[in-house]
């Protein structure tokens, strides 16, 4: 189960190249006499899937009468990206950056206030620039840390001024979620308020007189203190530098790696995108299918900078076992609707993976096993119970009791770990059990919503009640809290390795 800022898998085009990003003069190009003057700063937003990258283009006159330019990718902390060539003819602007292998073509408006065009870097994306307005005194990067017990999450807000007013994005640095759009940012004197609908979060704070600190709170299914401090260029660079993960394998690998895809014939419109790693040699090899935990997961089960399935796949493949790992349906390159899927649906996705492995001549069809983590540890025995040809299963933090018991115990343990007294944590767990009982016992979603809203009154802010009810009333949670894994576990006849963590607060041993 996930809480605080949701972990997202963002498909974005990175403007950061491997070249030196120091500013340099572009190669001059002759200008047409009737060309509009574009010297100055320009702001644009590059939309790449669910992510947005805010771009600033700095254009100035060169000594020969042409132009020179650099570019900033604000959300990625990349400043001074060199523009290697730039030209303006009539109302057409063309520039290129060899540093990031990107090109831009756009049309300049008659009053030289707007440039509408396309950025191409692997694929074309619309990118329009507007003349930059004067910066406000809160423009820049604001860094803070959310702390709930032992859990720490660094957040970074990027605030910029636009012709329409203030604009902002949010990075959840430790979860790898970048450029989450801030839907509204308002300022009333020293009061700052930012709403992030994508994660149902709100920040509200007071700006100090030195304009360097915003002292406030973050509200998202609960309220936590959050102090934002304006980050220097050096602090921003440090915050955006990924932590070293020595456990992550480094290419070239001593085995084969293939990008593959396969359809789930039991579910229309679901095509799973995956990576298959094969040991050296001809085989046939034993194989495993990795099954992810709860929440939207990519094939590496990436969360907070960690990629456990990449590490696991590397280890197993180096030891002679082929590994198939896939993006969840509707996530990454896989198709389908994640939001409406349940554990039972994900089980059919796993069965599609088994069927695919059986088509590969390098795989021994009698030695295909399943390794599931968290919810995947629930799904593995579900699949093995009805597929006798599954050779073995590994349950990593898999559950053995119905989901409503798991979630209530999660609530108690996490509250205590966050500093709550045992009595307060027990009361919170009891409230959670009461809410889950409504969802479990009331089959009509509309009626359940009314009862949940009444039960939440006085305990959850009205602004958060809708999002809380949506999560509680979702198809996935309805299935999870009602499903008892015991019957499936009793039917499993293949070898089982069950691993649980002594300090696990989400699936207690």
N, C-alpha and C positions, 0 to 999 in steps of 0.2 A: 504494500500500500504506500502511496506517495503523499507527502504533505508539504506545506509551504510552497515555494515556487515550483510549478510542474516542470519536470525535465522534458525538453523538446529535442527532436531530431530535426535540425534545420538544414535544408538543402540550399546553400548559398554559393554565389560565385565570389571567391576570395580575390580582393584587389591587391592583396599583399604578395609581392613576388619575392624571389630569392636574391634579386639584385640590390645594390646599394640604393637606398631610398632618399639619399640626400638630394636637395633641390639642385637642378642644373638647367642651363638655358636650352630651349628646344632648338632644333635645326630651323633656321629662318626660312620663311617662304614669302614670296612676293605677294603683296596685297592688291586687290582690284581697287581702283579709285572710288567706286561706288559702294564699297563694302562698309557696313556699319562698324562703329568702334565698339569692340567688346572688351576693352581693358577694364579690369576690376575683378571682384570676387563674385562667384556664381554658386548657388546652392541647388542640389538636386537629390532625389531619393530613388535608389535602384531597388525595384521590387523583384525579389527572387524567391518565389514560393511564399512560405509563411514569414520569411525574413525580410527586413528592410535595411538597406545600407545607406546612410546619409553621406553624400559626397560634396566636397567643396572644391571648386575649380578656381585657381588663382591665375589670372591672365594679366600680363604687363607688356608694354612696348619694348622691343629689342632695338639695338643701336641702328640697325639697317632699315627701320620703319616697319618691320614685321612684328610678330608676337613671340613671346616665350611664356611657358606655363608650367605649373606643377599642380598636383591634385592631392587632396586629403581624403582618406576613408575614415571618417570620424569614429564609427562604431568599432573599427578594427584597430584603432590607435596608430594608423599608418599615415604619417604626415610627410609632405614633400615628395610624393611619388613623382618621378620625373616624366614630363611629357617630351618625347623625343622628336616629334614633328607636329606642327600645327599650321593650318592655312585657312584663310577666309576669302571666299570669292563670291561676289554679289551677296546673297543672303545665306550662303552655305558654309558651315563650320565643319572642318575635318581635323581630328587630331589622333595621335597614336602614342601609346606608352610601351616601349620595348621591355621595360622592367617587369610589367605584369602581362605582357602579350595581349593587350587590349586595344581596340580602336573605337572611335566615336564619330558619327555623322549626324549633323543636326541642322535644322533650319532656324535662322535668326528672325525674330519678329521685326516689323518695320520700325518700332520704337526702341529696338535693341534692349528689351526688358525680359525677353523669354527666348529660350532655345529649345526646340522640340526635336528629339532625335532618338538614336538607338546606340546602346553600348554593346559591343560584341567581344566576348571573351570565352570562347568555347561554344557559346550560344548567344543569339541576339536577345537583348532585353530592352524595353523602353526606358529612356532616361531623359527627363526634361530638366533644364536648368532655369532658375530665376535669379535675377540680380539680387545679391545679398543685401540684407538690410543691416543697419547698425546693430552691433551685438548688445545684448542686455548685460547687466552686471551679474547675472547668474548663468550666462552661457558657459559651457564647459563640462567637464566630467566630475561627477560627484560619487564618491566611494563610501560604502558603509558595510557593516557586518550584522546580520541577523543571528541572534544566539538564543537557542532554546535548550537549556541543559547542556549536554555534551555536543549538540549539533551546532555547527557554525556554517553560515552561508554568506559569502561575500556578494554584494550587489553593487552594480555600477549604473548610474543614470547619466545619459548624455543629453544635455539641454542645449538647444540652438534656437536662435531667433530666425523667423521666416516672415515674409510679407503678411501672412495670415495670423501671426502671433507666435507664441512659444511652441516649440515642438520638442519631444523627448522620446528616447528609447531606453529600454532596460536590459542589462545583461545580468544573468545569474551565473557568475564566473565559475563557481565550483560545480555547477551542474551542466556546464557547457552550452547553456542557452543564451544566444546572442540576439541583439536587436529586436527584442520583444516590443511591439509598439505600445507607447503610452497613449491611451485614447483621449485623455484630456489632461491638460496642465493649466492650472490657474494660479494667479498671484494677486494677493490683496495686501499691499504693503509688505510686511515681513512674513505673511502667511503664504505657504506654498502647499498646493494640493495636487497630487498626480494619481490618476486612476488607470489601472491596467486590467482591462476586461478579460483578456486572454487567460489570466491566471486568477481572476476574481480578487484582485488586490488593490489596496488604496494606501498611499503614503500621504501623511499630513504632518507638516512641521513648521517651525519658526526659524527664519533666517537671522543670524546674529548680525551685529552692527558692522563687523569687519568683512561681511560677505564671504566668509570662509566655511561656515558650518550651518547646517540645517538640522535642528534638534526636533525629532518627531517620533511617529509611530508607524508601523506597518500592520495593516489589518487584512487578514486572509484566513477565514475560519478561526479567528482568534486575533488578539492584538499583542504585538511585541514592540519594545522600544527599538528605534533605529535612528542613529545619528549619521548624517551624510557630511563628508568633508570634501571640499574642492581639491581635486587631485592635480598635482603638478605633472608636467610631461614625463618626468622620470617615474613618478608614482603610477601614472597611467600605463606606461610601458611595462613596469614590473607586474602590475595587476593583470595585464593582458597576456603575459608570458605564461604558457601552459606549464604546469608543474612537471618535473621529471618523473617518468614512470619507467623505472628500469626493468620492470617485469614485462613490458610490451615488447614483442619480438620485432626485430629489425630486418628488413629485406637486404640482400636476397635470402629467401628461405631455402632450406635443404629439402624441399618437397614441392610438388606441383599445386598451384592454386587456380581455380576456375570460377568465373562468374556464371551462374546457371539460373534457370527459372523453370517452374513447373506449375501446373494448374491443380487446384483443388476441385475435382469433378463433382464433389458433393455440395459445393457452394458456387453458385453462378457469380462470375465476375471477380473471383479471387485467384490471382496469379502471384505466387510467392517468388520473390527475388532472393537469391542466396549465394553463398560462397561454399564451394566444395574444395577441400584440401585432401590431396592424395599422396601417400608416401611414395618414395622412389621405388621403381620396379613395376612389374606387370600385375601383381596381385594373383588371385583375388584377395582383397583385404577385409578384415572386420571393419565395421563402420558404426558410428554413432550419430544420432540426430540430437542437436542441442535445442531445448525448449525453454523459452524466456519466462521471466517472472511477470508479475502484474504491472499494468501501466503500459503505455506505448513504448516499445523497445525496438531498436535496430538489431541487426544480426550479431553485433558485438556486445549486446546488452549494456550499452554505454550509459554511464551515470556518474556525474561528479568527477569527470576526467578519467574514470576507470573503464576498462574494456575487458571484463572477465571472460567473456566467451572467446575473444581473440586469443587471450593468454591460454585458455584451456584447449582451444582447437590446435594451437601451435604445439603444445606439449604432447597431446595425444598423437598428432600426425608424425611428430619426430619419433614417436615410439611405435610406429607401424599401424596406427588406426586411422582410417579415413574419417573425416568430420564434415557434416553438412550443417550449416547454420543460416537461418533465414531472417529477413526483416518481418516483423509482425504484419498481418494483413492491414493495408491502408497506411503503412509506415514505410519511410524510405522509398525503395523502388517497388515495393509490393502493392498490388491493387486490392480493392475491397474496402469495407467500412469497418474501421476499428471500433467506433463509438457504439455500434449496435451489437457487437459480438460478445459472446459469453465464453466461459471455459470450455463448454461443450463444442462450440464452434472452433476454438483454437485446437481442440483435440483432433478435429477433422483435418486441420491444416497440418498437424503432425503426421497423420496417417498419409496425407498426400506426399510428405517428405519421404516416408518409408517406401511408398510405391515408386517414387522417383529413384531412390537408391537401388531398388531391385532392377531397374532398367540399365544400370551401369555395369558393363562387363568387368570393371576393376573391383567390384564389390562382391563379397561372399554373401548371397542372400540369406544364408542360414546363420549369419553372425552380425545381425543388425540390432543395435541396442539404443536405448533412449537415456539421455541425461537431462533432467529437468531441474530448474532452480525456482524456488518459491512456488508461484502458481504453476510453473512447469513441473514441479515435484508433485503437484496434485494431478496434472494432466497425464504424466508418464504412466502411472498405474491404471488410469482410466483407459488409456489406449492398449496397454498390455493385457488388461483383463479381457478384452474382446478380440485381440489379435495374438493368437498362440504362437505365431512365428516371430514375435519379438524375443530376441535372445536373452536380454537382461535389461534391467533399469537401474538408474542411479537417481536417488531423490536427495537433492541438496536443499535443505530447509523446506522440505515438502510438508504438507499439513496432514494430520490424522484425525481431525475433528471438524464438525461443520464450521463454516466461515463466520457465523455470528459469534461463536465462542472465541475464535481467533481475534476478531476485531476488538471485542470488548477487552480481552487480555492485553492486546497491543496498547489500547488507550491507557489502561492502568499502569503498565510498565513504562511507557514513554513519559507519562505525566510524572511519575516518581523520579525517573532519570532526569527530568527537567526541573526538579526541585520541589514538586508538590508533596504535601504530607501524604502518608498512606491513606488517611481518612478521606482527604480531598480526591485522591486518585481513585479510590473505591467509589465515591459518589459519581465521578465522571464516567467510570466504567458502567455504573448502573444506569445512568442516563443514556449511554450508548446502547446498552442492551434493550432499553425501552424503545428507542428509535428503531433499532433493527427488528424488534418484534412487530412493530407496525408494518414495516415493509414485508416481512416474512408472512404475516397472517392476512394482510389485506391485499388481495389479488388485483383489485381495480386500482390502477395507477392514480387516477384523479382523486379517488377517495383517500388513498394513502397520502397524497400531497396535502389535502386539507388537514388530516390528522397530524402529519409531521409539522405543518406550520403552527398548529396549536401547541404541540409539544415543545417546539423550539422557542416559542414566545418567552421572552425574559431571559433566555440563555444565550441566544445568538443575535447579534445586531441585525435589524431588518434588511440592511444592504447586503448581508451575507446569507440570509436565510434561503433566498432563491437558489443560489449556487449549491448550498448544502443539501437542499431537497433534491436538486437535480442529480447530485452524486448518489444520494441514498436511494433514489427511485430509478436508477439506471438499470438497463437489462443485465449488465455484468454483475452488479452488486446483488441484485435480486437473486440471480442464479447462485452466486458464490456463498451467500449466507444460508441458503437452503440446502446446498449440496453436502451430503455426508459421504466422505471418501471411504468409509469402512467397508461397504459391500464390494467395491472395486478392489480394494487391497486384499480382501479375503479370496478373491478369484484369481489373483496373480499367482502363476505357477513357476515363472522364470526366476533366476537368481536376482536378488535385490540388495543394493547397497544404499542404506539410508544414513545421511549425514546431517546432524543438526548442531547449531552453535550454542555453546553455554551462555554467551553474552548476547544472543540474538533477542532483540526487543520486539521484532515483528512476527516471527514464528518461534515462540519460546519452545525450548526442547521438551 
